[in-house]
């Protein structure tokens, strides 16, 4: 499969507190963990699965979180929860849990301005650039799945790349804006030119199912966009089981770069871009170590973080971005 791997560097001055304010993140995590106990206590609701990335059945336990086992695939090195809550139980959790309501009513709304500036604008420019580079036919239509940041449509519309908009099963109401008429729908009745899912893959029961449904909604030659967390990233590799922002069911799929590639191959999609333009890896490791003295860093990482200046940290983060070693991954793949 021919691939064009971009080496993307993004710098917007993003800081963790901008999109994950400590107080909000702490409460969201607390609610998620408590709700997980309430919704997933029955062992009968948990099922064993193969690797959600490559489909491999050879995996071993690497750590536990909240009485859930994280396993590492021997073939693609993706890390995932198994046994995990079945699809029906997860659906009930996302529809009825206090954590889900908190995400919508507080987390998404209270961080909307920062997310729009640091993330959504970048997402819109990225999708627009890809659409133009591929010379997708016009008129172009765009859909976003389970929209939790309605402002994405305004950012996309401002670039005039897409002219028809759909919000698939939105988590927040999408207001009508002049020049950006968004249709809220279960799934579009007509096929679309582009479709996106931001920060969804990591908590799907079966990522392949969601991606296939998205691909089926595309016209031939249309483009699928998604972002997620990758276990291949610096902060997750360094912190591993000590990662403070890793909890069930928000993070049950941590696919590796290799696993994502194999997953797209299994779906028959042509990879256009797989890059890791994350800006927070170094900061996340520093913060985690500051709040948890039990974390033992490799000597080189400890030296880099504690004895080198901000410029060295910025340059190292740029290195991580260039070489697909950040934990924030974005993917564009084309329907053949």
C-alpha positions as a Python dict, from the first residue, in 0.01 Angstrom:
ca = {
    (1, 'X'): (0, 0, 0),
    (2, 'X'): (143, 334, -106),
    (3, 'X'): (163, 578, 183),
    (4, 'X'): (257, 940, 208),
    (5, 'X'): (374, 994, 563),
    (6, 'X'): (378, 1359, 651),
    (7, 'X'): (609, 1493, 919),
    (8, 'X'): (379, 1745, 1079),
    (9, 'X'): (491, 2002, 1334),
    (10, 'X'): (221, 2206, 1509),
    (11, 'X'): (289, 2482, 1759),
    (12, 'X'): (1, 2688, 1902),
    (13, 'X'): (133, 2742, 2253),
    (14, 'X'): (-104, 2477, 2385),
    (15, 'X'): (-79, 2382, 2753),
    (16, 'X'): (-253, 2094, 2927),
    (17, 'X'): (-458, 2326, 3148),
    (18, 'X'): (-605, 2495, 2838),
    (19, 'X'): (-801, 2188, 2728),
    (20, 'X'): (-792, 1981, 3048),
    (21, 'X'): (-830, 2223, 3343),
    (22, 'X'): (-713, 2035, 3654),
    (23, 'X'): (-1036, 2083, 3851),
    (24, 'X'): (-1258, 1970, 3563),
    (25, 'X'): (-1031, 1679, 3474),
    (26, 'X'): (-1017, 1563, 3835),
    (27, 'X'): (-1396, 1565, 3868),
    (28, 'X'): (-1446, 1396, 3532),
    (29, 'X'): (-1200, 1121, 3626),
    (30, 'X'): (-1363, 1075, 3968),
    (31, 'X'): (-1708, 1041, 3814),
    (32, 'X'): (-1581, 807, 3541),
    (33, 'X'): (-1418, 571, 3791),
    (34, 'X'): (-1722, 571, 4021),
    (35, 'X'): (-1962, 519, 3731),
    (36, 'X'): (-1746, 234, 3601),
    (37, 'X'): (-1794, 59, 3935),
    (38, 'X'): (-2170, 105, 3910),
    (39, 'X'): (-2214, 9, 3544),
    (40, 'X'): (-1951, -264, 3502),
    (41, 'X'): (-1956, -447, 3836),
    (42, 'X'): (-2125, -757, 3696),
    (43, 'X'): (-1851, -983, 3554),
    (44, 'X'): (-2108, -1128, 3315),
    (45, 'X'): (-2106, -801, 3120),
    (46, 'X'): (-1735, -835, 3034),
    (47, 'X'): (-1609, -1012, 2724),
    (48, 'X'): (-1268, -1115, 2595),
    (49, 'X'): (-1163, -963, 2263),
    (50, 'X'): (-882, -999, 2013),
    (51, 'X'): (-660, -701, 1937),
    (52, 'X'): (-892, -422, 1817),
    (53, 'X'): (-622, -300, 1578),
    (54, 'X'): (-470, -597, 1396),
    (55, 'X'): (-709, -870, 1511),
    (56, 'X'): (-429, -1076, 1662),
    (57, 'X'): (-511, -1317, 1943),
    (58, 'X'): (-170, -1326, 2108),
    (59, 'X'): (-152, -1070, 2390),
    (60, 'X'): (-28, -1057, 2748),
    (61, 'X'): (-131, -854, 3050),
    (62, 'X'): (89, -549, 3111),
    (63, 'X'): (-94, -359, 3387),
    (64, 'X'): (-424, -314, 3568),
    (65, 'X'): (-643, -7, 3611),
    (66, 'X'): (-961, -6, 3822),
    (67, 'X'): (-971, -386, 3822),
    (68, 'X'): (-947, -392, 3442),
    (69, 'X'): (-662, -569, 3263),
    (70, 'X'): (-469, -387, 2992),
    (71, 'X'): (-305, -624, 2744),
    (72, 'X'): (-34, -566, 2485),
    (73, 'X'): (-70, -728, 2144),
    (74, 'X'): (237, -935, 2055),
    (75, 'X'): (191, -856, 1685),
    (76, 'X'): (132, -479, 1664),
    (77, 'X'): (201, -373, 2027),
    (78, 'X'): (-133, -201, 2068),
    (79, 'X'): (-257, -190, 2428),
    (80, 'X'): (-622, -255, 2507),
    (81, 'X'): (-861, -363, 2782),
    (82, 'X'): (-971, -727, 2774),
    (83, 'X'): (-1202, -853, 2907),
    (84, 'X'): (-1401, -533, 2861),
    (85, 'X'): (-1763, -425, 2908),
    (86, 'X'): (-1972, -550, 2617),
    (87, 'X'): (-2110, -310, 2357),
    (88, 'X'): (-2459, -289, 2513),
    (89, 'X'): (-2323, -207, 2859),
    (90, 'X'): (-2090, 58, 2721),
    (91, 'X'): (-2378, 212, 2527),
    (92, 'X'): (-2582, 236, 2850),
    (93, 'X'): (-2286, 394, 3027),
    (94, 'X'): (-2237, 664, 2763),
    (95, 'X'): (-2611, 734, 2750),
    (96, 'X'): (-2679, 747, 3124),
    (97, 'X'): (-2365, 794, 3334),
    (98, 'X'): (-2291, 1104, 3538),
    (99, 'X'): (-1948, 1123, 3375),
    (100, 'X'): (-2102, 1143, 3029),
    (101, 'X'): (-2334, 1423, 3139),
    (102, 'X'): (-2043, 1604, 3302),
    (103, 'X'): (-1841, 1577, 2980),
    (104, 'X'): (-2120, 1741, 2783),
    (105, 'X'): (-2250, 1994, 3037),
    (106, 'X'): (-1919, 2111, 3181),
    (107, 'X'): (-1606, 1972, 3022),
    (108, 'X'): (-1692, 2042, 2658),
    (109, 'X'): (-1859, 2377, 2721),
    (110, 'X'): (-1605, 2512, 2970),
    (111, 'X'): (-1310, 2435, 2744),
    (112, 'X'): (-1481, 2527, 2417),
    (113, 'X'): (-1291, 2851, 2358),
    (114, 'X'): (-948, 2697, 2416),
    (115, 'X'): (-1030, 2385, 2215),
    (116, 'X'): (-1151, 2597, 1928),
    (117, 'X'): (-831, 2800, 1915),
    (118, 'X'): (-580, 2520, 1977),
    (119, 'X'): (-751, 2216, 1823),
    (120, 'X'): (-1058, 2280, 1608),
    (121, 'X'): (-898, 2544, 1388),
    (122, 'X'): (-606, 2313, 1326),
    (123, 'X'): (-842, 2023, 1249),
    (124, 'X'): (-1039, 2236, 1001),
    (125, 'X'): (-726, 2356, 822),
    (126, 'X'): (-590, 2002, 807),
    (127, 'X'): (-909, 1858, 654),
    (128, 'X'): (-939, 2146, 410),
    (129, 'X'): (-579, 2106, 295),
    (130, 'X'): (-621, 1732, 240),
    (131, 'X'): (-945, 1785, 46),
    (132, 'X'): (-778, 2041, -180),
    (133, 'X'): (-465, 1833, -230),
    (134, 'X'): (-676, 1534, -338),
    (135, 'X'): (-888, 1758, -560),
    (136, 'X'): (-1210, 1610, -426),
    (137, 'X'): (-1511, 1678, -648),
    (138, 'X'): (-1751, 1961, -563),
    (139, 'X'): (-1993, 2030, -409),
    (140, 'X'): (-1826, 1885, -102),
    (141, 'X'): (-2015, 1761, 203),
    (142, 'X'): (-1873, 1705, 551),
    (143, 'X'): (-2002, 1507, 851),
    (144, 'X'): (-1873, 1487, 1207),
    (145, 'X'): (-1958, 1188, 1428),
    (146, 'X'): (-2090, 1239, 1783),
    (147, 'X'): (-2010, 1608, 1775),
    (148, 'X'): (-1899, 1739, 2114),
    (149, 'X'): (-1748, 2063, 1980),
    (150, 'X'): (-2010, 2220, 1751),
    (151, 'X'): (-1770, 2503, 1668),
    (152, 'X'): (-1588, 2264, 1433),
    (153, 'X'): (-1852, 2338, 1168),
    (154, 'X'): (-1795, 2713, 1187),
    (155, 'X'): (-1421, 2661, 1151),
    (156, 'X'): (-1468, 2429, 854),
    (157, 'X'): (-1727, 2655, 688),
    (158, 'X'): (-1498, 2959, 721),
    (159, 'X'): (-1251, 2792, 483),
    (160, 'X'): (-1519, 2740, 213),
    (161, 'X'): (-1388, 2392, 132),
    (162, 'X'): (-1716, 2218, 224),
    (163, 'X'): (-2065, 2354, 163),
    (164, 'X'): (-2298, 2087, 309),
    (165, 'X'): (-2272, 1983, 676),
    (166, 'X'): (-2402, 1695, 890),
    (167, 'X'): (-2365, 1625, 1260),
    (168, 'X'): (-2405, 1252, 1326),
    (169, 'X'): (-2561, 1175, 1667),
    (170, 'X'): (-2435, 1502, 1820),
    (171, 'X'): (-2354, 1506, 2191),
    (172, 'X'): (-2415, 1883, 2206),
    (173, 'X'): (-2680, 2078, 2012),
    (174, 'X'): (-2540, 2231, 1694),
    (175, 'X'): (-2678, 2586, 1662),
    (176, 'X'): (-2776, 2726, 1325),
    (177, 'X'): (-2527, 2982, 1197),
    (178, 'X'): (-2556, 3195, 885),
    (179, 'X'): (-2359, 3032, 606),
    (180, 'X'): (-2323, 2708, 804),
    (181, 'X'): (-2650, 2516, 806),
    (182, 'X'): (-2578, 2188, 987),
    (183, 'X'): (-2821, 1897, 966),
    (184, 'X'): (-2829, 1681, 1278),
    (185, 'X'): (-2895, 1320, 1186),
    (186, 'X'): (-2849, 962, 1297),
    (187, 'X'): (-2647, 895, 980),
    (188, 'X'): (-2664, 1093, 654),
    (189, 'X'): (-2908, 952, 400),
    (190, 'X'): (-2671, 1053, 121),
    (191, 'X'): (-2302, 973, 107),
    (192, 'X'): (-2060, 1250, 204),
    (193, 'X'): (-1724, 1368, 78),
    (194, 'X'): (-1553, 1371, 417),
    (195, 'X'): (-1631, 1242, 765),
    (196, 'X'): (-1452, 1289, 1097),
    (197, 'X'): (-1444, 1141, 1447),
    (198, 'X'): (-1236, 1332, 1701),
    (199, 'X'): (-1128, 1155, 2023),
    (200, 'X'): (-1370, 864, 1974),
    (201, 'X'): (-1159, 560, 1883),
    (202, 'X'): (-1009, 521, 2231),
    (203, 'X'): (-1342, 441, 2399),
    (204, 'X'): (-1521, 237, 2133),
    (205, 'X'): (-1605, -126, 2208),
    (206, 'X'): (-1489, -208, 1854),
    (207, 'X'): (-1304, 72, 1669),
    (208, 'X'): (-1326, -127, 1346),
    (209, 'X'): (-1706, -112, 1359),
    (210, 'X'): (-1714, 268, 1388),
    (211, 'X'): (-1453, 321, 1117),
    (212, 'X'): (-1633, 84, 879),
    (213, 'X'): (-1960, 268, 936),
    (214, 'X'): (-1784, 596, 863),
    (215, 'X'): (-1625, 453, 548),
    (216, 'X'): (-1963, 324, 429),
    (217, 'X'): (-2100, 680, 462),
    (218, 'X'): (-1838, 813, 217),
    (219, 'X'): (-1861, 857, -158),
    (220, 'X'): (-1595, 661, -353),
    (221, 'X'): (-1274, 859, -313),
    (222, 'X'): (-1406, 1032, 1),
    (223, 'X'): (-1183, 1088, 303),
    (224, 'X'): (-1214, 967, 661),
    (225, 'X'): (-1046, 1172, 935),
    (226, 'X'): (-993, 1078, 1299),
    (227, 'X'): (-781, 1163, 1601),
    (228, 'X'): (-704, 942, 1900),
    (229, 'X'): (-439, 851, 2156),
    (230, 'X'): (-162, 613, 2058),
    (231, 'X'): (36, 391, 2293),
    (232, 'X'): (336, 456, 2067),
    (233, 'X'): (357, 809, 2208),
    (234, 'X'): (631, 933, 2438),
    (235, 'X'): (424, 1012, 2748),
    (236, 'X'): (236, 682, 2749),
    (237, 'X'): (551, 480, 2682),
    (238, 'X'): (738, 656, 2963),
    (239, 'X'): (458, 667, 3223),
    (240, 'X'): (295, 336, 3125),
    (241, 'X'): (81, 212, 3417),
    (242, 'X'): (154, 533, 3609),
    (243, 'X'): (-25, 746, 3349),
    (244, 'X'): (-265, 952, 3566),
    (245, 'X'): (-513, 1038, 3290),
    (246, 'X'): (-565, 677, 3178),
    (247, 'X'): (-890, 522, 3302),
    (248, 'X'): (-1177, 295, 3199),
    (249, 'X'): (-1392, 329, 2994),
    (250, 'X'): (-1248, 647, 2842),
    (251, 'X'): (-932, 468, 2734),
    (252, 'X'): (-992, 106, 2646),
    (253, 'X'): (-813, 120, 2308),
    (254, 'X'): (-460, 258, 2286),
    (255, 'X'): (-368, 154, 1935),
    (256, 'X'): (-8, 164, 1821),
    (257, 'X'): (102, 341, 1503),
    (258, 'X'): (157, -1, 1348),
    (259, 'X'): (-183, -120, 1472),
    (260, 'X'): (-364, 178, 1321),
    (261, 'X'): (-195, 110, 988),
    (262, 'X'): (-305, -254, 996),
    (263, 'X'): (-659, -159, 1095),
    (264, 'X'): (-695, 71, 795),
    (265, 'X'): (-553, -201, 569),
    (266, 'X'): (-813, -444, 703),
    (267, 'X'): (-1085, -196, 611),
    (268, 'X'): (-949, -147, 261),
    (269, 'X'): (-877, 222, 315),
    (270, 'X'): (-578, 397, 159),
    (271, 'X'): (-372, 582, 416),
    (272, 'X'): (-317, 947, 322),
    (273, 'X'): (-166, 1076, 645),
    (274, 'X'): (-75, 932, 981),
    (275, 'X'): (102, 1191, 1193),
    (276, 'X'): (141, 1279, 1559),
    (277, 'X'): (124, 1658, 1598),
    (278, 'X'): (87, 1644, 1977),
    (279, 'X'): (221, 1934, 2182),
    (280, 'X'): (184, 1802, 2536),
    (281, 'X'): (395, 1485, 2580),
    (282, 'X'): (686, 1646, 2762),
    (283, 'X'): (458, 1861, 2977),
    (284, 'X'): (241, 1562, 3069),
    (285, 'X'): (540, 1358, 3186),
    (286, 'X'): (673, 1649, 3391),
    (287, 'X'): (336, 1706, 3558),
    (288, 'X'): (287, 1337, 3632),
    (289, 'X'): (629, 1312, 3799),
    (290, 'X'): (566, 1627, 4000),
    (291, 'X'): (247, 1481, 4147),
    (292, 'X'): (361, 1121, 4186),
    (293, 'X'): (708, 1076, 4343),
    (294, 'X'): (689, 701, 4288),
    (295, 'X'): (741, 746, 3913),
    (296, 'X'): (1095, 642, 3819),
    (297, 'X'): (1206, 789, 3489),
    (298, 'X'): (1483, 646, 3270),
    (299, 'X'): (1801, 839, 3347),
    (300, 'X'): (1814, 1018, 3013),
    (301, 'X'): (1452, 1136, 3039),
    (302, 'X'): (1505, 1246, 3398),
    (303, 'X'): (1811, 1445, 3293),
    (304, 'X'): (1634, 1601, 2995),
    (305, 'X'): (1332, 1712, 3197),
    (306, 'X'): (1514, 1833, 3507),
    (307, 'X'): (1845, 1966, 3382),
    (308, 'X'): (1771, 2115, 3042),
    (309, 'X'): (1585, 2435, 2960),
    (310, 'X'): (1253, 2510, 2793),
    (311, 'X'): (1415, 2536, 2450),
    (312, 'X'): (1546, 2181, 2479),
    (313, 'X'): (1200, 2064, 2581),
    (314, 'X'): (1040, 2243, 2286),
    (315, 'X'): (1292, 2096, 2044),
    (316, 'X'): (1239, 1749, 2187),
    (317, 'X'): (861, 1782, 2150),
    (318, 'X'): (918, 1887, 1789),
    (319, 'X'): (1132, 1575, 1739),
    (320, 'X'): (847, 1363, 1874),
    (321, 'X'): (605, 1524, 1631),
    (322, 'X'): (834, 1479, 1331),
    (323, 'X'): (896, 1111, 1396),
    (324, 'X'): (542, 1006, 1493),
    (325, 'X'): (634, 958, 1858),
    (326, 'X'): (375, 1183, 2023),
    (327, 'X'): (68, 1020, 2178),
    (328, 'X'): (-179, 1246, 1993),
    (329, 'X'): (-233, 1097, 1649),
    (330, 'X'): (-434, 1220, 1354),
    (331, 'X'): (-523, 1007, 1055),
    (332, 'X'): (-660, 1070, 707),
    (333, 'X'): (-757, 772, 493),
    (334, 'X'): (-928, 754, 155),
    (335, 'X'): (-1207, 522, 47),
    (336, 'X'): (-1086, 337, -260),
}
